Amino acid sequence: MPIEVREKFESRRLVKSVTGSNSSAELAYIVLGTDNDIAARDALEAEAPANYATLPRQIVQVEPLGPGLWDGLARYALSGGGGGLPTGESTFQFDTGGGTQHITQSLATVQRVPAPGMVAPDFQGAIGVSADGVEGIDITIPVYHFAETHYKPDSAITGAYKGVLFNLTGKVNSDGFRGFAPGEVLFLGASGAKRGSGDEADWEITYRFAASPNVSGLSIGPIGGITKKGWEYLWVRYSDQEDTAAKALVKRPIAAYVERVYESGSFAALQLG
């Protein structure tokens, strides 16, 4: 007697989540004509479609009901059991919590209030000036943190590609990236894990970035025309000068320096589309 596989009337149970990431389906069957569990399972696997409602088949199972009679079930979900998006998809996260930077110059001195009978020295924007130097303060600066999670095929995550991730970590973009100008985005690295096995295996990889704006036309005291890319470092040199009105030696900015502290690289090598 040939093995026969029949779909049950109460088959085709569908679950669809709002995001689609936890959608699933079940097809129920009756398998007849064999007492061999392996043969029953193989017959069910041959009959049940490989994909249903755009979802890949995850498992097929059979349970005995009686002589030559089996209860069969095929379950469908996204790779990894519905815990993530399918291969080729991606998700995005961001926050604008900012970062901190130590500065020694203000944007402007709003007020200088001397003691009675005294003249407040003009430090031309230097902050926390003492006889020994300029202390400065830590401030919050605009830093845009964002991350992208991509689901890539197993064949794409080679040793060479992992080397690309390693080599680009700690570098800034040499070309435009995600709407940002060259020099504005710092690659903070990536983390990934393999999902599934065999032909259905893929990788879930999260890429982390931080963006800081390029600026131009900066002025520090009497020094103007300063241009700085987002991840370059600006520092100021001070010297003792006489403030004739206050009759005192004061620390004043005499030079500004813009330093390149990160190497650059092409983020096209990340293959993020």
C-alpha positions in Angstrom: 0.0 0.0 0.0 1.5 3.4 -1.0 2.0 6.0 1.7 -0.7 8.7 1.6 -0.5 12.2 3.1 -3.7 14.1 3.6 -4.1 17.7 4.9 -6.5 18.0 7.8 -9.6 20.2 7.7 -8.4 22.1 10.8 -5.0 22.8 9.2 -3.5 26.3 8.2 -3.2 28.0 11.6 -1.7 31.4 10.9 -0.2 34.0 13.3 0.9 37.4 12.1 2.7 39.9 14.4 2.6 43.7 13.9 6.3 43.7 12.9 6.2 40.4 11.1 9.2 39.2 13.1 7.2 36.6 15.0 4.8 35.5 12.3 4.2 31.7 12.1 2.0 29.1 10.5 1.1 25.4 11.0 -0.1 22.9 8.4 -1.7 19.7 9.9 -1.7 16.3 8.1 -2.7 12.7 8.4 -0.1 10.2 7.1 -1.4 6.7 6.2 0.1 3.4 4.9 3.2 2.8 6.9 4.4 1.7 10.3 7.8 3.2 9.8 8.2 6.5 11.5 11.1 7.6 9.2 9.1 6.8 6.1 6.1 8.7 7.5 8.2 11.7 8.2 9.9 11.6 4.8 6.5 11.4 3.1 5.3 14.4 5.0 8.4 16.4 4.2 7.9 15.6 0.5 4.3 16.7 0.6 4.4 19.8 2.8 5.5 23.0 0.9 8.9 24.4 1.6 7.4 27.8 2.1 3.9 28.9 3.2 2.6 32.4 3.6 6.1 33.7 2.7 7.5 31.8 5.7 10.1 29.1 5.4 9.4 25.6 6.7 11.2 25.1 10.0 10.2 21.5 11.1 8.1 18.5 10.2 7.0 16.0 12.8 4.9 12.9 13.0 3.3 11.1 16.0 1.7 7.6 15.9 -2.1 7.4 16.1 -2.5 3.7 15.4 -1.3 0.9 13.1 -0.2 2.6 9.8 -1.6 5.9 10.9 0.4 9.1 11.9 -0.5 12.6 13.0 1.7 15.0 11.0 2.6 18.7 11.5 4.7 21.2 9.5 5.7 24.4 11.2 6.7 27.6 9.4 8.5 30.7 10.8 11.3 33.0 10.1 14.9 31.8 10.5 15.9 31.2 14.1 12.4 30.2 15.1 10.8 33.6 14.5 13.3 35.6 16.7 14.4 37.9 13.9 13.9 39.1 10.4 14.6 36.9 7.4 17.9 37.0 5.4 18.4 40.3 3.5 16.3 42.4 5.9 17.6 45.0 8.4 16.6 47.1 11.4 17.8 50.5 12.6 18.2 52.1 16.1 19.5 55.5 17.2 19.8 57.9 20.1 20.9 61.5 20.4 22.3 61.3 24.0 25.4 63.1 22.9 29.0 62.8 24.2 31.3 64.8 26.4 34.2 67.0 25.5 36.7 68.9 27.6 36.9 72.5 26.4 39.0 75.4 27.6 37.2 78.2 25.6 33.6 79.4 25.8 31.5 80.5 22.9 31.2 83.9 24.5 31.8 85.5 27.8 28.4 86.7 28.9 29.5 88.8 31.9 32.6 89.9 33.7 31.9 91.1 37.2 34.8 92.6 39.2 35.2 93.2 42.9 34.6 96.7 44.0 37.3 99.0 42.9 38.8 96.3 40.6 38.7 95.5 36.9 37.9 92.0 35.8 40.6 90.7 33.6 39.7 89.8 30.0 40.7 86.2 29.3 39.0 86.3 25.8 36.8 83.3 26.5 39.3 81.1 28.4 37.5 79.1 31.1 38.8 78.4 34.6 42.0 80.5 34.3 44.5 80.2 37.2 48.1 81.3 37.6 49.2 77.9 36.4 47.0 77.3 33.4 43.5 77.0 31.9 41.4 74.3 33.6 38.3 74.3 31.3 35.2 72.2 31.8 33.5 69.1 30.4 30.4 69.8 28.2 27.8 67.7 26.3 28.3 67.9 22.6 26.1 66.7 19.8 26.9 63.0 19.0 24.4 60.9 17.1 24.7 57.2 18.0 23.0 54.8 15.7 23.1 51.1 15.0 22.0 48.9 12.1 21.2 45.2 12.3 21.5 43.3 9.1 20.6 39.7 8.3 23.2 38.4 5.9 23.6 35.0 4.1 26.1 32.7 5.6 28.1 32.7 2.3 28.7 36.5 2.7 30.4 36.3 6.1 33.8 35.1 5.2 37.1 35.4 7.0 37.9 38.3 4.6 34.7 40.1 5.5 35.4 39.7 9.2 38.8 41.2 8.6 37.1 44.2 6.9 35.0 44.8 10.1 38.1 44.6 12.2 40.1 47.0 10.1 37.4 49.6 9.8 36.6 49.7 13.5 37.8 53.0 14.9 37.9 54.7 11.5 35.9 57.6 10.1 34.1 57.6 6.8 36.3 58.8 3.9 33.2 59.1 1.7 29.6 60.2 2.3 27.7 57.7 4.4 24.0 57.6 5.4 23.6 61.3 4.5 26.7 62.4 6.5 29.7 64.1 5.0 33.1 62.6 5.0 34.7 62.8 8.4 31.5 62.9 10.4 30.9 59.2 11.1 33.0 57.0 13.4 32.6 53.2 13.1 32.5 51.7 16.6 32.5 48.1 15.5 30.2 45.2 14.9 28.9 42.1 16.7 27.2 39.1 15.1 25.9 35.6 15.6 25.0 32.8 13.3 21.4 31.7 13.1 20.2 28.3 12.1 22.2 25.6 10.3 22.7 24.1 6.9 21.2 25.8 3.9 19.0 28.0 6.0 21.8 29.4 8.1 22.5 33.2 8.1 24.1 35.9 10.3 22.6 38.6 12.4 25.1 41.4 12.6 24.7 44.7 14.4 26.9 47.6 13.2 27.4 50.6 15.6 28.3 54.2 14.6 28.6 57.6 16.1 28.2 60.9 14.1 29.6 64.3 15.0 29.1 67.3 12.7 31.9 69.0 10.7 32.1 72.7 11.5 33.7 75.7 9.9 34.0 79.4 10.6 34.9 78.8 14.3 36.4 81.6 16.3 38.4 81.3 19.5 39.1 84.7 21.1 40.8 86.7 18.4 41.5 83.6 16.3 39.1 83.1 13.4 38.6 80.9 10.3 38.9 77.6 12.1 37.6 74.5 10.3 37.3 71.1 12.0 35.8 67.8 10.9 33.6 65.9 13.3 36.1 63.6 14.8 39.2 65.8 14.6 40.5 67.3 17.9 40.7 71.0 18.5 43.0 72.4 21.2 44.2 75.9 22.1 47.6 77.3 23.1 47.6 80.1 25.7 50.3 82.6 26.8 50.6 85.2 29.4 49.7 88.6 28.2 49.2 91.9 30.0 45.7 93.2 30.5 46.4 96.9 30.8 42.9 97.8 32.0 43.1 95.2 34.9 46.8 95.7 35.4 47.4 92.0 35.5 49.0 89.2 33.5 46.3 86.9 32.0 46.1 83.7 30.0 44.9 84.4 26.5 44.6 82.1 23.4 47.4 82.7 20.9 46.9 79.7 18.5 44.4 77.0 17.7 45.3 73.5 16.5 43.1 71.0 14.7 44.5 67.4 15.0 43.5 64.3 13.0 43.4 61.5 15.5 41.4 58.8 13.6 42.3 57.2 10.3 39.7 57.2 7.6 38.3 54.3 5.5 35.6 53.6 2.9 32.4 52.3 4.6 31.3 50.9 1.3 33.3 47.8 2.3 30.8 47.1 5.0 28.3 46.2 2.2 25.3 47.6 4.0 23.4 48.6 0.8 
